[in-house]
Amino acid sequence: MTTNVSGQWPGALGGIRVLDFTAFVAGPYCTRLMADLGAEVVKVEPPAGDLLRATSPLLDGHSRFFGQLNCGKKSLQLDLKTAEGGDLARQLAAKADVVVENFRPGVMARFGLDYPTLSAAKPDLIYCSISGYGQTGPGAERPAFAAIVHAASGYDLAQLDYQDGNGAPARGRPVVADILAGTHANAAISAALHHRGRTGIGQYLDIALIDAMHNVLPYEFQASQLEAQVRRVPIYEPIRTQDGFIIITPVTQKNFESLAKSLDRPEWITDPRFKERGDRLQNWPQLVAMVGDWAAGRTAAECERIIGRGCPCARYQTIGESLATPEVVARGGAVEAEDAAGRFMVPAPPLRMSASAAPIRPKVPELGEHDGEVIRNWLAGDAEE
């Protein structure tokens, strides 16, 4: 059974109130996942709004980048630099189950919205801080975005090492560190809520992008400590076809034997160069070259169809091509969201649960759209005031 997209079942985090002081990617992705899981997420934005609201791709002034990361939330426009704004934020925090922020360390304390201050008024509060280098240590106050942490963590040079160290690290804009940190933050918050349910105790969570990136490199992390004994073999590499590239991963003996049979090369199975896994690793370039000779006269789709019956194989595809594949279509890999400029597609949540809903909440909030509603419902006060 897959996620109930209609939302007829309650979300696992239904009834949980989240006060979201995040911007850019890592924090908003964490709280978007919480909204998918049914939490009421109130995104606190400065008078000018989250900077991503002005970031392309844009349609009629509305950012789809912002929309994908913030759909399903409520927007509260609040100036934390004023005494009134800070006071209102503290009143709201006293009604929240979870506070999430991704300012540089020290900023929330200057606003009077740090964990010691807020937990004094609400001891069972779950408070999560997401930052580049964590809340303590000599690098705590260093500014950092995903690209900075990719470089600082060893991730970029690990990738370059697989290119035999040739040239400079690759250019790009993927936000791997942000998405990983947001995912880990969501997991930590969920665990802390479970712990609070058993003990009644709140807690402070410190999530660092640098930690997330080190954890995405398990082989490389260990190989860096055993450099003399471990030879890094780039066994996953593109193989050129008639019209593109494929990648194969004949990791197990069964995978390799299937590859050999698919290519009508059964003699490879007993070839001393490839017979055992260790032999194949030592002679991997030769094996890839031989597969490349076979693939050169065929399309990538044909190669994938022939090899993929028993050996993991995939074509290199664009995002659009990936979304059109039968396996992604069958899982509903793209779903609709909606902002003031119209409807658009976003990735389906990766959270598929059989007994609780975890669909995208499709509406992207306008800046300050829910000011009155949040104050009225959370504080039972006068919306006009």
C-alpha positions as CSV (number, residue, x, y, z in Angstrom):
1,M,0.0,0.0,0.0
2,T,1.3,3.5,-0.9
3,T,0.8,6.9,0.5
4,N,-2.9,8.1,0.4
5,V,-2.5,11.2,-1.7
6,S,-6.1,12.3,-1.0
7,G,-5.2,12.7,2.6
8,Q,-8.2,10.8,4.0
9,W,-6.0,9.3,6.7
10,P,-4.4,11.7,9.2
11,G,-0.7,12.4,8.9
12,A,1.7,10.9,11.4
13,L,2.5,14.4,12.7
14,G,-1.1,15.6,12.7
15,G,-1.7,17.9,15.7
16,I,2.0,18.9,15.9
17,R,2.7,22.7,15.7
18,V,5.9,23.8,14.1
19,L,7.3,27.3,14.3
20,D,9.6,27.6,11.3
21,F,12.3,30.3,11.4
22,T,14.2,28.8,8.4
23,A,15.2,30.2,4.9
24,F,17.0,29.0,1.8
25,V,17.0,25.1,1.5
26,A,18.1,22.9,4.5
27,G,15.6,24.2,7.1
28,P,12.7,24.7,4.6
29,Y,13.1,21.1,3.3
30,C,13.0,19.7,6.8
31,T,9.8,21.6,7.7
32,R,8.3,20.8,4.3
33,L,8.7,17.1,5.1
34,M,7.0,17.8,8.4
35,A,4.1,19.5,6.6
36,D,3.8,16.5,4.3
37,L,3.5,14.3,7.4
38,G,0.6,16.4,8.7
39,A,2.2,19.0,11.0
40,E,0.9,22.5,11.1
41,V,4.0,24.5,10.0
42,V,4.0,28.3,10.4
43,K,6.8,29.8,8.4
44,V,8.0,33.1,10.0
45,E,9.2,35.5,7.3
46,P,10.8,38.9,7.5
47,P,8.9,41.9,6.0
48,A,10.7,41.3,2.6
49,G,10.0,37.6,2.7
50,D,12.3,34.6,2.3
51,L,15.0,35.4,-0.2
52,L,14.1,32.3,-2.2
53,R,10.8,34.0,-3.1
54,A,12.8,36.1,-5.6
55,T,14.9,33.2,-6.9
56,S,14.4,31.7,-10.4
57,P,12.7,29.9,-12.0
58,L,10.0,32.5,-11.7
59,L,6.5,32.8,-13.2
60,D,4.7,36.1,-12.8
61,G,7.1,36.9,-9.9
62,H,6.5,33.7,-8.1
63,S,9.4,31.4,-7.5
64,R,8.8,27.7,-8.2
65,F,12.1,27.0,-6.3
66,F,10.6,28.5,-3.2
67,G,7.2,26.8,-3.9
68,Q,8.7,23.3,-3.9
69,L,10.4,23.8,-0.6
70,N,7.5,25.6,1.2
71,C,4.2,24.3,-0.1
72,G,1.8,23.1,2.6
73,K,3.0,25.7,5.2
74,K,1.4,28.9,6.5
75,S,3.2,32.2,6.2
76,L,3.5,34.7,9.1
77,Q,5.1,38.0,8.3
78,L,7.1,39.2,11.3
79,D,9.9,41.6,11.9
80,L,12.1,39.9,14.6
81,K,14.3,43.0,14.8
82,T,11.5,44.9,16.6
83,A,10.5,44.4,20.2
84,E,6.9,43.7,19.2
85,G,7.9,41.1,16.6
86,G,10.2,39.3,19.1
87,D,7.6,39.3,21.8
88,L,5.0,37.9,19.4
89,A,7.4,35.2,18.3
90,R,8.1,34.2,21.9
91,Q,4.3,34.0,22.6
92,L,3.9,31.7,19.5
93,A,6.9,29.6,20.5
94,A,5.2,28.9,23.9
95,K,2.3,27.3,21.9
96,A,4.6,25.3,19.5
97,D,5.7,21.7,19.8
98,V,8.8,22.3,17.6
99,V,10.9,25.2,16.7
100,V,13.3,25.0,13.7
101,E,15.9,27.6,12.7
102,N,18.9,27.7,10.4
103,F,20.4,31.1,11.2
104,R,24.1,31.3,11.9
105,P,24.8,30.4,15.6
106,G,24.1,33.3,17.9
107,V,21.5,35.1,15.8
108,M,18.5,33.5,17.6
109,A,20.0,34.4,21.0
110,R,20.3,38.1,19.8
111,F,16.6,37.9,19.0
112,G,15.8,36.4,22.4
113,L,14.6,33.3,20.6
114,D,17.3,30.8,21.6
115,Y,16.6,27.4,23.2
116,P,17.4,28.4,26.8
117,T,15.0,31.3,26.6
118,L,12.2,29.5,24.9
119,S,12.5,26.2,26.8
120,A,12.3,28.2,30.1
121,A,8.7,29.0,29.2
122,K,8.0,25.6,27.6
123,P,10.2,22.8,29.0
124,D,8.9,20.2,26.6
125,L,9.8,22.2,23.5
126,I,11.7,20.4,20.7
127,Y,14.2,23.0,19.3
128,C,16.3,22.1,16.2
129,S,19.1,24.3,14.8
130,I,20.6,23.6,11.4
131,S,23.9,25.1,10.4
132,G,27.0,24.6,8.3
133,Y,29.4,23.5,11.0
134,G,27.3,23.0,14.1
135,Q,26.6,25.2,17.1
136,T,30.0,24.8,18.9
137,G,33.7,24.8,17.9
138,P,35.9,27.2,16.0
139,G,33.9,27.0,12.8
140,A,30.5,27.5,14.4
141,E,30.0,31.0,13.2
142,R,31.4,30.5,9.7
143,P,28.8,31.3,7.0
144,A,28.1,28.3,4.8
145,F,25.9,27.2,2.0
146,A,25.8,23.7,0.5
147,A,28.5,24.3,-2.1
148,I,30.9,25.5,0.7
149,V,30.3,22.4,2.7
150,H,30.7,20.1,-0.3
151,A,34.1,21.6,-0.8
152,A,35.1,21.6,2.9
153,S,33.8,18.1,3.7
154,G,36.0,16.3,1.2
155,Y,33.0,15.4,-1.1
156,D,34.2,17.4,-4.1
157,L,37.8,16.1,-4.0
158,A,36.5,12.6,-3.4
159,Q,34.6,12.9,-6.7
160,L,37.7,14.4,-8.4
161,D,39.8,11.5,-7.2
162,Y,37.7,9.2,-9.2
163,Q,38.6,11.3,-12.3
164,D,42.3,10.4,-11.5
165,G,42.7,13.8,-10.0
166,N,42.6,15.5,-13.4
167,G,41.5,19.1,-13.6
168,A,39.6,21.1,-11.1
169,P,36.6,20.0,-9.0
170,A,33.4,19.9,-11.0
171,R,31.1,23.0,-11.2
172,G,27.5,22.6,-10.2
173,R,24.6,23.9,-8.1
174,P,23.1,20.7,-6.5
175,V,22.3,21.2,-2.8
176,V,23.2,17.7,-1.6
177,A,24.3,19.0,1.9
178,D,21.1,21.0,2.4
179,I,18.8,18.1,1.5
180,L,20.7,15.6,3.6
181,A,20.8,17.9,6.6
182,G,17.1,18.7,6.3
183,T,16.4,14.9,6.1
184,H,18.5,14.2,9.2
185,A,16.8,17.1,11.0
186,N,13.4,15.7,10.2
187,A,14.5,12.3,11.5
188,A,15.9,13.8,14.7
189,I,12.8,15.8,15.4
190,S,10.5,12.8,14.9
191,A,12.7,10.8,17.3
192,A,12.7,13.7,19.8
193,L,8.9,13.9,19.6
194,H,8.7,10.1,20.3
195,H,11.0,10.5,23.2
196,R,8.9,13.4,24.6
197,G,5.8,11.3,24.3
198,R,7.4,8.7,26.6
199,T,9.2,11.0,29.0
200,G,7.6,14.4,28.7
201,I,11.0,15.9,28.2
202,G,11.9,18.4,25.4
203,Q,15.4,18.7,23.9
204,Y,17.8,20.7,21.7
205,L,18.9,19.3,18.4
206,D,22.1,20.4,16.7
207,I,22.3,19.4,13.0
208,A,25.4,20.3,10.9
209,L,25.7,20.1,7.1
210,I,29.3,19.1,7.5
211,D,28.3,16.0,9.5
212,A,25.7,15.0,7.0
213,M,28.3,15.2,4.1
214,H,30.8,13.1,6.0
215,N,28.1,10.4,6.5
216,V,27.4,10.3,2.8
217,L,30.9,9.1,2.1
218,P,31.2,5.8,4.1
219,Y,33.7,4.1,1.7
220,E,35.8,7.2,1.1
221,F,35.8,8.0,4.8
222,Q,37.3,4.6,5.7
223,A,39.6,4.5,2.7
224,S,41.1,7.8,3.8
225,Q,42.4,6.1,6.9
226,L,43.8,3.0,5.1
227,E,45.3,4.7,2.0
228,A,48.3,2.3,1.8
229,Q,46.1,-0.8,1.9
230,V,43.1,0.3,-0.2
231,R,43.2,1.0,-3.9
232,R,40.2,3.2,-5.0
233,V,38.8,1.7,-8.2
234,P,36.2,3.9,-9.9
235,I,33.9,1.0,-10.8
236,Y,30.9,3.2,-11.5
237,E,31.5,5.2,-14.6
238,P,29.7,6.2,-17.8
239,I,29.9,4.0,-20.8
240,R,29.3,5.7,-24.2
241,T,26.6,4.3,-26.4
242,Q,25.4,5.3,-29.9
243,D,23.3,8.2,-28.5
244,G,24.3,8.7,-24.9
245,F,25.7,6.9,-21.9
246,I,24.8,4.0,-19.6
247,I,26.1,2.9,-16.3
248,I,26.4,-0.7,-15.1
249,T,27.1,-2.1,-11.6
250,P,28.0,-5.8,-11.8
251,V,28.8,-6.0,-8.1
252,T,27.8,-9.5,-7.3
253,Q,28.9,-12.7,-9.0
254,K,25.4,-13.2,-10.3
255,N,25.3,-9.7,-11.7
256,F,28.6,-10.2,-13.6
257,E,27.5,-13.6,-15.0
258,S,24.3,-12.1,-16.2
259,L,26.2,-9.3,-17.8
260,A,28.5,-11.7,-19.6
261,K,25.5,-13.8,-20.9
262,S,23.5,-10.7,-21.9
263,L,26.4,-9.6,-24.1
264,D,26.8,-13.1,-25.5
265,R,30.3,-13.3,-23.9
266,P,30.0,-16.4,-21.6
267,E,33.7,-16.9,-21.8
268,W,34.2,-13.9,-19.5
269,I,32.8,-16.0,-16.7
270,T,35.9,-18.3,-16.7
271,D,38.4,-15.6,-17.9
272,P,41.1,-15.3,-15.2
273,R,40.9,-11.5,-15.5
274,F,37.2,-11.5,-14.4
275,K,36.5,-14.8,-12.7
276,E,36.5,-13.5,-9.2
277,R,35.4,-10.1,-7.8
278,G,39.0,-9.2,-6.9
279,D,40.2,-10.0,-10.4
280,R,37.5,-7.9,-11.9
281,L,38.4,-4.9,-9.7
282,Q,42.0,-5.2,-10.8
283,N,41.1,-5.4,-14.4
284,W,38.0,-3.1,-14.4
285,P,39.2,-0.8,-17.1
286,Q,39.6,-3.7,-19.5
287,L,36.1,-4.9,-18.7
288,V,34.6,-1.5,-19.2
289,A,36.4,-1.1,-22.5
290,M,35.0,-4.4,-23.7
291,V,31.5,-3.5,-22.7
292,G,32.0,-0.1,-24.4
293,D,32.9,-1.8,-27.7
294,W,29.7,-3.7,-27.5
295,A,27.6,-0.6,-26.5
296,A,29.1,1.7,-29.2
297,G,26.8,0.3,-31.9
298,R,23.6,0.4,-29.9
299,T,21.3,3.0,-28.4
300,A,21.4,3.6,-24.7
301,A,17.8,2.3,-24.4
302,E,18.7,-0.9,-26.2
303,C,21.7,-1.4,-23.9
304,E,19.6,-0.8,-20.8
305,R,17.0,-3.3,-22.0
306,I,19.5,-6.0,-22.8
307,I,21.8,-5.7,-19.8
308,G,19.2,-4.7,-17.3
309,R,17.5,-8.1,-17.2
310,G,20.0,-9.4,-14.6
311,C,22.7,-6.8,-14.1
312,P,21.9,-3.3,-12.7
313,C,22.0,-0.9,-15.6
314,A,20.6,2.6,-16.4
315,R,20.7,5.2,-19.0
316,Y,21.8,8.7,-18.1
317,Q,18.7,10.7,-18.3
318,T,17.4,14.3,-17.8
319,I,15.0,14.9,-14.9
320,G,12.2,15.1,-17.5
321,E,13.1,11.8,-19.0
322,S,13.3,10.2,-15.6
323,L,9.8,11.4,-14.6
324,A,8.4,9.8,-17.8
325,T,9.8,6.3,-17.1
326,P,7.2,3.7,-16.2
327,E,8.6,3.0,-12.8
328,V,8.5,6.7,-11.8
329,V,5.0,7.2,-13.4
330,A,3.7,4.1,-11.5
331,R,4.8,5.6,-8.2
332,G,3.3,9.0,-9.0
333,G,6.8,10.5,-8.9
334,A,5.6,14.1,-9.7
335,V,2.5,15.7,-8.1
336,E,0.9,19.1,-8.5
337,A,1.5,22.1,-6.3
338,E,-0.1,25.5,-6.7
339,D,0.9,29.1,-6.1
340,A,-0.7,32.4,-7.2
341,A,0.8,32.0,-10.7
342,G,-0.8,28.6,-11.3
343,R,-0.2,24.9,-11.0
344,F,3.2,23.3,-11.3
345,M,4.8,19.9,-10.7
346,V,7.0,19.0,-7.7
347,P,8.6,15.7,-6.7
348,A,6.3,13.4,-4.7
349,P,7.4,13.1,-1.1
350,P,9.8,10.2,-0.6
351,L,7.8,9.2,2.5
352,R,5.4,6.3,1.6
353,M,3.4,5.1,4.6
354,S,0.6,2.5,4.7
355,A,-1.4,3.7,7.7
356,S,-0.9,7.5,7.7
357,A,-1.0,10.2,5.0
358,A,2.2,11.8,3.7
359,P,1.2,13.6,0.5
360,I,2.3,17.1,-0.6
361,R,0.1,19.8,0.8
362,P,-0.1,21.6,-2.5
363,K,-0.8,25.2,-1.6
364,V,2.2,27.6,-1.6
365,P,1.5,30.4,0.9
366,E,1.7,34.1,-0.1
367,L,3.9,36.3,2.1
368,G,1.9,37.0,5.3
369,E,-1.2,35.2,4.1
370,H,-1.9,33.5,7.4
371,D,-1.0,36.3,9.9
372,G,-4.5,36.7,11.3
373,E,-5.3,33.0,11.2
374,V,-2.1,32.0,13.1
375,I,-2.5,34.7,15.8
376,R,-6.2,33.9,16.2
377,N,-5.7,30.1,16.5
378,W,-2.4,29.9,18.3
379,L,-2.9,32.8,20.7
380,A,-6.7,33.1,20.8
381,G,-6.1,36.8,20.4
382,D,-7.6,39.5,18.2
383,A,-6.4,39.1,14.6
384,E,-6.6,42.8,14.0
385,E,-4.5,43.6,17.1
